[in-house]
Amino acid sequence: MSEFDVAGVGAPGSVPPAIAIPALDGVPSGAVRFAGGVPVALAAPGAGLASLPAGLGDMTTLCHIDLDGNALATVPGWIGCLERLRVLLLYGNRIAALPPELGRLVSLEHLSVGRNALTAVPDALWRLTRLRSLNLAENEIAGLPDGLARLRELRMLDLGHNRLREVPAEIGDLPCLTDYLYLSDNGLTSVPASLGRLKGLGYLNLAENRLAALPASIGGMTGLHELRVHDNRLTALPETIGRLTGLRELHLKNNRLTALPEPIGSLSALRHLDLRGNPLERLPGSVVRLTELTHLDLRATRLTSLPDGLAELPRLEKLDLRWVKFDEAPACVRPLRERGCVVLL
């Protein structure tokens, strides 16, 4: 039994005899779902809808709308009448603007308007203070208005694949942002030091920007399990990165790193370290303390030797050394291969 089925009402999409619902032009049969005799959900992803049927505004008991992958160009102002709505999924449409009436959806917890044609975010969005997830990815958004910090219950924020040039400092004032923060593929040249206040955040993606440095405050993000900063312009990492003792994956490929800080050896939970495509000339001896490491990618670096003791890493499963111009195979290669580690030269 789904969350929308109740005994005596019938299968999802059936209309109880006593309930009259407005005509919804173009909406597939069975898309409206009921619970307790009233419509609570509309699920019509990929239905080819070019507009929201006006009758939808009269269905004020709706809690869930899924219209992902349609051809919607606008969101009408009457959407604000659906004050019980908790989930609104509009990913992959053609929406160019969000109406100010969106701010009336005071019960909304999940909003997805990624992969549309948005160029701006209305101030009204910050009135949705119950939001737990917000997806604005894959649009043309160049900036955010003040007010982001009002989303005190937000757990996931996706701003990737836009045209942002800066991130507001108030992003550090989101106490519940614990699941994901995507800022990848924008035009960022820096990120605010306030990121360091996101102590509970587990996943941070800053890849494919123009970052030349990370703030030292990143060492305060002690909840991180995965950090992606690949395809940037980093020339160094802050010493404070060694404080991220819960980090399991660190993705740094295609930057401009020539060395790593010694405290990187303090990343006691690290399993995956990707340094491919950096002009690295040496690795710090502390990498031999990364006893949980399973994958180490050193492809296309400028290393001429590897630290003594690398062969002693007990969990190492794969060491990738392709396109590294060693004069001779490093001493660790043979013992690693003998115990079953895949070493690619």
N, C-alpha and C positions, 0 to 999 in steps of 0.2 A: 504493500500500500504506500503510495507516494504521499508527500506532505500536503498535497492538494486534494486527496481522496478522503471521503468520510463515508461511513456506512449509511446506506439509504439514499445517497446522492447520485450514484452512478459513476460511470467511467469519466476520466478527465475529458473535458470538452463537451459533455452532454449538458443540456439546459433543463433544469428542473421545471416541471409544468407551471409552477406558481411564479416563476421568475421571468420577467420580461427584460431583455437586455437590448440596448440600442443597436441599430444596424452598424456593422463595422465593414465598410466597403473594402474589398480586396484582402481581408484577413482570412486565412485558410480555415476551413471547417475544423473544429476541434481545438483551435488555438486558445480559446477561453477556458479556464479551468475554475472549478468551484470547490468550496469547502463550506459546510454548514448552510448550503443553499444559496450562497452569494458568490459572485465572481471575485476571485482573489489573485488570479494570474493571467497574463497574456504571454504566450510563448510562440513566436512566429519568426525565428531566425531564418535568414535566407529566403524570405517569402517574396522578394521583389517589390516590396512596398515603396512607393515614391513619396508618400505622405502619411502622416498619422491620421486615422479616421476620427472625425470630430466627435463621434459618439463615445469615444474612449474617455473623454473628459467627464462624462456622466457616470462612469463606473467608479465611484469614489471609494469602493471597498477594495480596489486593487492594491496588492502588496508587492507584486513582482511583475516586471515587464522585461521581456527579452526580445529585442528587435535587432540583434546583431546581424551584420551582413545583409542589410537591405539597401535601398537607394534613397534614403531619407535625406532631404536637403535642408529642412528646417525642423525646429522643435517649437510648436505653437505655445503661446502664453497660457492657454488653458491647462497645460501640464501641471501648473501650480495648484489646481483643484484636487489633485490626487494626494491628499495630505497623509494618507496611510501608507504610501509607497515606501518600501524598504530597499528594493533592488531595482535599478534602472540600467539596462544594458543596451548600449547603442553603438557598440564597437563596429567599425568597418562600414560606415555610411558616408554621406557627403555633406554633413552638417557644417555650416560655415560660422554659426554663432549660436550661443546659448542665451535663452531669454532671461530677463531679470526675475520673472516669476518662478524660475527654478528654485530660488531661495525660499519659497514657501513649502518645499517638501521637507518639513522639519523631522520626519521619521526616517529619512533616507540614510541607509548604512553603506550601500555599495553603489558607486556610480562609475560607469565605464563609457567614455566617449573617445577612446583611442581610435586611431586611423580614420580621422575625419578631415575636415578642412578648416579647423579652428585656427584663428590668428591671435585671439585674445581670450582671456578668462574674465568673466564678469565678477564684480565685487560681490554679487549675490551668492556666489558659490560658497563664500566663507560663512554664510549663515547656516550651512548644513552641518551643524556642530555634532551630529551623531554619526557622521561618516567614519567608516572603518577602513574602506579601501577607495582609492581615487585613481583612475587610469585616464591620463591625458596624453598618452604617448602617441607618436606618429601623427603629429599635427604640424602646424606652422607657427606655434606660439613663440613669441620673441621676448616676452616678459610676463611677470606675475604682479598683480596689484597687491598692496599691503593687506594683510589680514589672514595669511596662511596659518598663523599661530592659533587662530580660533578653533581649528580642527583638532581639538584636544584628544579625541578618541581615535584618531587616524593611526592605522597599523601598517598600511601599505600605500606608497605613493609612487606612481610611475609618470615621470616627466621626460622619459627618453625619446630620442628621435624627434626633437623639436629644433627651435632656433634660439634657444636661451643663450645669452651672453654672460649672465650672472645668476647666482642663486641667492635669494634673500636670506639675510642672517637669521631671520626668525624661524628658519627651518629647524634650528636647534632647540626650539621651544615646543616641540611636539613630543610630549612625554611617553605616548603610547606607540610611537613609531618603532616597531620591533621586528616586523616581518621582512619587508623589502623597501629599498629606496633606489630607484633607477633614475640616473641622470646622464646616461650614456648618449653618445652621438648628438651632442649639441655643439656650441662654439665656446665652451667654457675655457678660460685661461687661468682661472683660480676658483677655489671653493672656500666658503667662509669658515673661519676658525670655530664657529658655533657648532659645526658638525660633531665636534668632540663631546658635546653634551648629550648626544644620542647614545647613551651607554647601553641601552637594551637592543639596539639594532643588530640584526643577524646577518643581513646581506646588503652590501653597498656596491653599486655599479657606476663607475666614473669613466668607463672606457670610451675610446673614440672621441676625445675632446682635444684641447690644446694645452693641457696642464703641464707647466714646467716644474711645479713643486707641489707637495702636499703639506698642509699645515701641521705643525708639531702637535697640535691638539688632537690629531687623529689617534694618538696613543690613548686617549680617553674613551675610545669606542670599544670598550673591553668585551662587549657582547658579540662582536663580529665573528662569524664563522667563515665568511667568504668575502674577499675584497678583490674587485676587478678594476684594474687601472691600466689595462693594456691599450696600446695604440694611442699614446699621448707623447709628451715631450719631456718626460722626467729625466733629470740629470743626476738626481740623488734622492734617497729616501731619508726621512727624519729618523734620528736615533730612537725616538719614542715608539717606533713601530714594534720594538721588542716587547712592549707592554701588552700586545694583543695575543695573550697566551691561549686564547680559545680559538684562534684562527686555524682553519683547516685547509683553506685554499687561498693562494696568493697568485694572481695573474698579472704579470708585468711585461709581457712580450711587447716587442716593437716600441721601446722607449729609447732613451739615450744614456742609460746607466753604464758607467764604467766600473763601478764598485758598489758593494752592499755594505751597510753599516754592521759592525760587529754584533750589536744586540739582536740581529736577526736570528741568532742561535738560540734566543730565548723563546721562540715560537714553538713551544713544546708540543702543541697539538697539530702542527702543520703536516699535511699529508701530500699536498700537491703544490709544487713551486714551478712556475713557468717563467723563464727568463729569456726565451727565444728572441733572437733578433736585436739584442742589446750589444753595444760595443764593450762588454765586460772584459776586463783584462785580468781580473783575479776574483776568487771567491774567498771570503773570510774563513779562517780556520774554524770559527764557531759553527759552521754548517754541519759539522760532524756531531753536534749535539741534537740535531733534528731527528730524534729516534723514532718518530711516528711517520717520517717521510716515506711515501710509496712511489711517487713520480717526480722526477727532476728533469726538466727540459732545458738544455743548454745549447740548443741548436743555433748555428750562425752567430756565435759569440766570438770574442777575440782571445779567449783563454789559451794559455800555453801550458798550463799545468792544473792539477786538481789537488785539493788539500789532502794531506796524509790522513788516513782514518776514514775516508769516504766509504771504503769497502766494509767498514764495520757497522754501517747503518743497518739495523736488523730487519727493517720492514721494506727496504727499497726493492721495488719490483721492476722499475723501468728507469734507465738512465739514457737520455737521448743526447748524443754528442755529434750528430751529423753536421757537416759543414763547419766543423771546428778544426783548425789546421794545426794539430799537434805534430811535433817532430817525430814522436813515437807514441804508441798507445800508452795512456796513463797506467800506472802500476795497479790501480784498483780494478781495471777491466777484467783481468783473468779471474781473480777470486770472486768477483760479483757474478760473473757468468757461471762459474763452477757451482755456486749455490742457487742458481736458477733465476737470477735477475736478468732481464732483457737489457742488453747494452747495445745501442746502435751507434756505429761509428761511420 
